[in-house]
Amino acid sequence: MDTLLDERALSKLHWRCRRGLLENDLFIERFFGRYESSLTVRQARGLEVLMDLADNDLLDLLLRRREPEGDLAQPDVMVVLDMLRQQRP
């Protein structure tokens, strides 16, 4: 089992996830609405890797226009990307 994020780390993660494209923000907002209370340190690391992407590259992944490749195709990233892509709870 992975360690849950503490309140301070969760606050920093929220700030880190602010994006320039409204479409990305909608995916991220829904993600936090569903998973905020159960986010783990490992999931936060995966999310931070995704947040290093340019807005359009992130949107392509969220909309399934492309899949992660190379260094981006790591397990933590894949788990979080699946969580972000979920349409329904």
Residue pairs with C-beta under 8 A, 6 or more apart in sequence:
2 40
2 41
2 42
2 43
3 40
3 41
4 38
4 39
4 40
4 41
5 13
5 39
5 40
5 41
5 44
9 41
9 44
10 36
10 39
13 39
13 44
13 47
13 48
14 32
16 48
16 51
17 28
17 32
17 47
17 51
18 25
19 25
19 28
19 51
19 55
19 58
20 55
21 55
21 56
21 58
21 59
23 59
23 62
24 55
24 58
24 59
24 62
27 62
27 84
27 85
28 84
31 83
31 84
34 83
34 86
34 89
35 43
35 83
42 76
42 79
43 76
43 79
43 80
43 83
45 76
46 74
46 76
46 77
46 78
46 79
46 80
46 81
47 80
49 72
49 74
49 76
49 77
50 58
50 61
50 77
50 80
50 81
50 84
51 58
53 61
53 72
59 65
60 66
61 67
61 68
61 81
62 81
62 84
62 85
64 85
67 73
68 74
68 77
68 78
68 81
